Amino acid sequence: MIALISGLFGLLFALVGLLIGLAYVIFWLWMLVHAITNKGLPDGEKILWVLVLIFLHVLGPILYFFIGRPKAIG
């Protein structure tokens, strides 16, 4: 009985982890596409943001969301 409950909780945690991971990948891709297509950024700054997004996997999209994204026009 305990093994069954333990297995169910393990499956639940795996599914929650999978959903969080999938949401993060979608968020990362959204920020990457937004940085590439952001007309409010000059080309040099656009390249810098793309590099930040690529090399700072967890922190990069969060930084871009709060710092780089508000400059978007249109």
C-alpha positions as CSV (number, residue, x, y, z in Angstrom):
1,M,0.0,0.0,0.0
2,I,2.8,2.5,0.9
3,A,4.6,1.6,-2.3
4,L,1.5,2.4,-4.3
5,I,1.0,5.8,-2.6
6,S,4.7,6.5,-3.0
7,G,4.5,5.7,-6.7
8,L,1.5,7.9,-7.2
9,F,3.2,10.8,-5.5
10,G,6.3,10.2,-7.6
11,L,4.2,10.2,-10.7
12,L,2.4,13.4,-9.6
13,F,5.7,15.2,-8.9
14,A,7.0,14.0,-12.3
15,L,4.0,15.4,-14.1
16,V,4.1,18.7,-12.2
17,G,7.8,19.0,-13.0
18,L,7.1,18.2,-16.7
19,L,4.4,20.9,-16.8
20,I,6.7,23.5,-15.2
21,G,9.5,22.6,-17.6
22,L,7.2,22.8,-20.6
23,A,5.9,26.2,-19.4
24,Y,9.5,27.4,-19.0
25,V,10.5,26.3,-22.5
26,I,7.5,28.1,-24.0
27,F,8.4,31.2,-22.0
28,W,12.0,31.0,-23.1
29,L,11.0,30.6,-26.8
30,W,8.5,33.5,-26.5
31,M,11.2,35.8,-25.1
32,L,13.7,34.7,-27.7
33,V,11.3,35.4,-30.6
34,H,10.2,38.7,-29.0
35,A,13.9,39.8,-28.7
36,I,14.6,39.0,-32.3
37,T,11.5,40.8,-33.6
38,N,11.5,43.7,-31.1
39,K,11.5,46.8,-33.3
40,G,12.2,49.0,-30.3
41,L,15.7,47.6,-29.9
42,P,18.7,48.7,-32.0
43,D,20.5,45.8,-33.8
44,G,23.4,45.7,-31.4
45,E,21.2,45.6,-28.3
46,K,19.0,42.9,-30.0
47,I,22.1,40.7,-30.6
48,L,23.1,41.2,-27.0
49,W,19.7,40.2,-25.7
50,V,19.7,37.1,-27.9
51,L,23.1,36.1,-26.5
52,V,21.9,36.8,-22.9
53,L,18.9,34.6,-23.6
54,I,21.0,31.8,-25.0
55,F,23.8,31.8,-22.4
56,L,21.8,32.6,-19.3
57,H,19.2,29.9,-19.6
58,V,17.2,30.6,-16.4
59,L,18.0,34.2,-15.7
60,G,18.1,35.5,-19.3
61,P,14.4,35.3,-20.1
62,I,13.4,36.8,-16.7
63,L,15.9,39.7,-17.3
64,Y,14.6,40.3,-20.8
65,F,11.0,40.2,-19.6
66,F,11.5,42.9,-17.1
67,I,14.2,45.0,-18.8
68,G,14.3,44.5,-22.5
69,R,10.7,43.7,-23.4
70,P,9.1,47.0,-22.3
71,K,11.0,48.8,-25.1
72,A,8.9,47.1,-27.8
73,I,7.1,49.2,-30.3
74,G,4.0,47.8,-32.0
